[in-house]
Amino acid sequence: MDKKALRERLKKLREALSEKEWLEKSQIICHHLINSGFFKDSQKIAFYYYINKEVNLTWAMERALNEGKEVYLPKTHLKEKNLTFHRIFSLEELSSGVFGIPEPPLNNPVIDPKDLDLLLVPGLAFDIQRFRLGYGGGFYDKILKGTKALKIGIAFYFQIIERLPFDPWDEKVDYILTERGLI
C-alpha cells in the first residue's frame, strides 16, 4: 500500500474512535508517559497539540508544567516548511494557528531542537522498525534529523503496522508509546 492510501485508511480508523475511547486511551498513554523514567529525567520537553483525534497529551503537558519542566510546542511555518518550538507557560496562552492547531505565541522563547531532552512525535502510523508516517510535509523529519533528544512516537496501538513504505529522507523515532506501553 502506498503512503497516500495508508494515510487515508489510518485517518479513518482514528476518526472512528468514539470520544470516550479516544479520551480513555489518551489518558492511559499520558499515564505511561508521566510515569516513565525518560519523562522524569527530562527537563526540556517538546510536546505537540492534538488534531483529528491524535493522542491527546494535554494531561501530561499540564503535569510537566506543574512540575516546573520546560514545555515546548511547535509553531508551523508553511512558507518555510518547518517548525519552531516555543516555550509555553500555560495552555491558556495558546491560540489557533496553521490548520487550526493551537500554537504558542510567536514571541515566546524558542529552543533549538538539538537542546531538547525529549521530543514527543505525532504520526498517522509507525512500524515495528520505528519509521513514522506523518501527513506528508516532512516537517517532523527535519526536526528528527536535527536533534539528539530522545524521540518518542506517540500513537494508539492500532496505528502500529508491520512495515511502512519509506523514503531516504524518512527518519525513525527511538521508541513508540501506545496505550499498551513502550515499543
HUZIKA-V588257 format. One record per residue. N is the residue number from 1. SS is DSSP state (alpha for helix, beta for strand, coil for the rest). NEAR is the number of other C-alpha atoms within 8 Angstrom. D_FIRST is the distance of its C-alpha to the first C-alpha in Angstrom with 1 decimal. Layout:
n	ss	near	d_first
N	SS	NEAR	D_FIRST
N	SS	NEAR	D_FIRST
This chain:
n	ss	near	d_first
1	coil	5	0.0
2	coil	6	3.8
3	alpha	9	6.7
4	alpha	6	8.3
5	alpha	8	6.4
6	alpha	9	6.4
7	alpha	13	10.0
8	alpha	8	11.0
9	alpha	8	10.2
10	alpha	11	12.0
11	alpha	9	14.7
12	alpha	8	15.5
13	alpha	8	15.8
14	alpha	10	18.0
15	alpha	9	20.0
16	coil	6	20.6
17	coil	9	22.7
18	coil	7	26.4
19	alpha	6	28.6
20	alpha	6	30.4
21	alpha	8	27.4
22	alpha	11	26.1
23	alpha	9	29.5
24	alpha	8	30.2
25	alpha	11	27.0
26	alpha	12	27.7
27	alpha	11	31.2
28	alpha	9	30.3
29	alpha	14	28.1
30	alpha	11	31.1
31	alpha	9	33.4
32	alpha	11	31.5
33	alpha	10	31.4
34	alpha	10	35.1
35	coil	8	36.2
36	coil	8	34.3
37	alpha	6	36.3
38	alpha	7	34.1
39	alpha	10	34.9
40	alpha	9	38.5
41	coil	6	38.8
42	coil	10	37.3
43	coil	8	39.4
44	beta	12	37.2
45	beta	14	34.0
46	beta	13	31.3
47	coil	13	29.7
48	coil	10	27.5
49	coil	11	28.3
50	coil	10	25.8
51	coil	6	24.3
52	coil	6	22.3
53	coil	10	22.9
54	coil	10	21.9
55	coil	13	24.1
56	coil	11	27.7
57	coil	13	29.6
58	alpha	7	32.9
59	alpha	9	34.9
60	alpha	11	34.1
61	alpha	10	34.9
62	alpha	10	38.2
63	alpha	9	39.0
64	alpha	11	38.5
65	alpha	12	40.7
66	alpha	7	43.3
67	coil	6	43.4
68	coil	6	44.1
69	coil	11	40.8
70	beta	11	39.6
71	beta	14	36.7
72	beta	13	34.6
73	beta	14	32.0
74	beta	13	30.0
75	beta	12	31.2
76	beta	10	28.7
77	beta	10	30.0
78	coil	7	27.8
79	coil	4	29.9
80	coil	5	29.8
81	coil	10	26.1
82	beta	9	27.3
83	beta	11	28.5
84	beta	11	32.0
85	beta	13	32.9
86	beta	15	36.1
87	beta	13	38.2
88	beta	12	38.9
89	coil	7	42.0
90	coil	8	41.1
91	alpha	7	38.3
92	alpha	4	40.8
93	alpha	9	40.8
94	coil	10	37.2
95	beta	9	36.6
96	beta	8	33.8
97	coil	10	32.0
98	alpha	8	29.0
99	alpha	4	26.6
100	alpha	6	29.4
101	coil	11	28.7
102	beta	9	32.0
103	beta	12	33.1
104	coil	14	36.2
105	coil	9	39.1
106	coil	6	38.7
107	coil	4	42.1
108	coil	9	41.3
109	coil	6	41.3
110	beta	8	38.2
111	beta	11	37.1
112	coil	8	35.6
113	alpha	11	32.3
114	alpha	8	33.8
115	alpha	10	36.6
116	coil	14	34.5
117	coil	11	34.7
118	beta	14	31.6
119	beta	12	28.5
120	beta	12	26.5
121	beta	11	23.0
122	coil	11	20.9
123	coil	13	17.1
124	coil	13	14.4
125	beta	13	13.0
126	beta	16	14.2
127	beta	12	13.5
128	coil	10	16.4
129	coil	6	17.0
130	coil	11	17.7
131	beta	13	15.3
132	beta	15	14.8
133	beta	12	12.5
134	coil	12	15.1
135	coil	8	15.7
136	coil	5	15.2
137	coil	6	19.0
138	coil	10	19.4
139	alpha	9	22.5
140	alpha	9	22.0
141	alpha	10	20.9
142	alpha	9	24.4
143	alpha	10	26.1
144	alpha	11	24.4
145	alpha	7	25.5
146	coil	8	29.0
147	coil	10	30.1
148	coil	9	31.6
149	coil	11	31.3
150	beta	8	29.6
151	beta	12	26.0
152	beta	13	24.9
153	beta	15	21.5
154	beta	12	22.3
155	coil	16	20.0
156	coil	10	20.2
157	alpha	8	19.3
158	alpha	5	16.6
159	alpha	10	14.7
160	beta	11	14.7
161	beta	10	11.7
162	coil	6	11.9
163	coil	7	10.1
164	coil	11	8.6
165	coil	7	7.8
166	coil	6	11.4
167	coil	5	14.0
168	coil	4	17.6
169	coil	5	18.9
170	coil	10	16.8
171	coil	9	19.3
172	beta	9	19.5
173	coil	12	21.6
174	coil	9	24.3
175	beta	10	23.7
176	beta	13	21.8
177	beta	15	24.1
178	beta	12	23.2
179	coil	11	25.7
180	coil	7	25.7
181	beta	8	26.9
182	beta	7	26.0
183	coil	7	23.1
